[in-house]
Amino acid sequence: MRKIVLYILLMIGICFIIPIFFTTKFKAKDVYNEDIEPVLLDIEKYSYTDFAKIRLLHKDTNEIEEKDLDEYIAEVVSAEIPADYDIEAIKAQSISARTYTIYKIIHGSKHENADICDKADCCQAWLSKDNRIAKWGDDGIIKWNKIVEAVNATIGEVATYEGQVINAFFHSNSGGTTETVSNVWGGTDLPYLQAVETSGEDAYSQYSSEVTVTQDELITKLREKYSDIDIDFSNEESIKIIEYTEGKRVKTVRFGNKEISRSRNKKHNGAKIS
């Protein structure tokens, strides 16, 4: 009888210990400071009373079109993520796009009389429903319906931090680690945009790339901005990385008589961090 009781107690202990082990092992954490508590984002339902419409600037024609918010979100999502991706990934993209859009409406846009534009290098990528379906070809309707399914499944959902809609930057891949936002655009850091590991991205086709330039090409490019730059290529110290960012990217590099920082010191404008 005593052995049976001990056996039962042992099994109960295992049932409690194993979940604790896995929870601890996979707990989100800052890559470079394990003492920092992870920032938790909430997914909340947002009222459509104030955000039912979006004023979209078409930059090629300079025309502004008013659209239903989630009709616009579906068109954004169709331009930002392949429809062949898992439905859960498309739902996540839907929430990101909606969050970014509503943040722009709340905080104001750099586009006069418009909330957002249709260019990925400025705001978010966008394609009209008809153009998107046409580009997809024969199975265009099937793919469009999958996008709409994901958008409808997340109706009203936005990501918030401490009750406020976040500035939801997104990117196709981060090279294995995201970056602290001030190292991308300068300015003030945001607690929910820090350097964290993003495992599994090495399977992505654009995970890494390499460019080779000649010494003359390097000097010519640098002199476009620094006319008095001078590099002694015979001195190994003439080209040297001085400082790395929290995301292990080059922050400051020496080129001869210049030390150049990657921080752009600009406001947070685009949706994508590459």
Rosetta blueprint (number, residue, H / E / L):
1 M L
2 R H
3 K H
4 I H
5 V H
6 L H
7 Y H
8 I H
9 L H
10 L H
11 M H
12 I H
13 G H
14 I H
15 C H
16 F H
17 I H
18 I H
19 P H
20 I H
21 F H
22 F H
23 T H
24 T H
25 K H
26 F L
27 K L
28 A L
29 K L
30 D L
31 V L
32 Y L
33 N L
34 E L
35 D L
36 I L
37 E L
38 P L
39 V L
40 L L
41 L L
42 D E
43 I E
44 E E
45 K E
46 Y L
47 S L
48 Y L
49 T L
50 D L
51 F L
52 A L
53 K E
54 I E
55 R E
56 L E
57 L E
58 H E
59 K L
60 D L
61 T L
62 N L
63 E E
64 I E
65 E E
66 E E
67 K E
68 D E
69 L H
70 D H
71 E H
72 Y H
73 I H
74 A H
75 E H
76 V H
77 V H
78 S H
79 A H
80 E H
81 I L
82 P L
83 A L
84 D L
85 Y L
86 D L
87 I H
88 E H
89 A H
90 I H
91 K H
92 A H
93 Q H
94 S H
95 I H
96 S H
97 A H
98 R H
99 T H
100 Y H
101 T H
102 I H
103 Y H
104 K H
105 I H
106 I H
107 H H
108 G L
109 S L
110 K L
111 H L
112 E L
113 N L
114 A L
115 D L
116 I E
117 C E
118 D L
119 K L
120 A L
121 D L
122 C L
123 C L
124 Q L
125 A L
126 W L
127 L L
128 S L
129 K H
130 D H
131 N H
132 R H
133 I H
134 A H
135 K H
136 W H
137 G L
138 D L
139 D L
140 G H
141 I H
142 I H
143 K H
144 W H
145 N H
146 K H
147 I H
148 V H
149 E H
150 A H
151 V H
152 N H
153 A H
154 T L
155 I L
156 G L
157 E E
158 V E
159 A E
160 T E
161 Y E
162 E L
163 G L
164 Q E
165 V E
166 I L
167 N L
168 A L
169 F L
170 F E
171 H L
172 S L
173 N L
174 S L
175 G L
176 G L
177 T E
178 T L
179 E L
180 T L
181 V L
182 S H
183 N H
184 V H
185 W H
186 G L
187 G L
188 T L
189 D L
190 L L
191 P L
192 Y L
193 L L
194 Q L
195 A L
196 V L
197 E E
198 T L
199 S L
200 G L
201 E H
202 D H
203 A H
204 Y L
205 S L
206 Q L
207 Y L
208 S L
209 S L
210 E L
211 V L
212 T L
213 V L
214 T L
215 Q H
216 D H
217 E H
218 L H
219 I H
220 T H
221 K H
222 L H
223 R H
224 E L
225 K L
226 Y L
227 S L
228 D L
229 I L
230 D L
231 I L
232 D L
233 F L
234 S L
235 N L
236 E H
237 E H
238 S H
239 I E
240 K E
241 I E
242 I E
243 E E
244 Y E
245 T L
246 E L
247 G L
248 K L
249 R L
250 V E
251 K E
252 T E
253 V E
254 R E
255 F E
256 G L
257 N L
258 K E
259 E E
260 I E
261 S E
262 R L
263 S L
264 R L
265 N L
266 K L
267 K L
268 H L
269 N L
270 G L
271 A L
272 K E
273 I L
274 S L
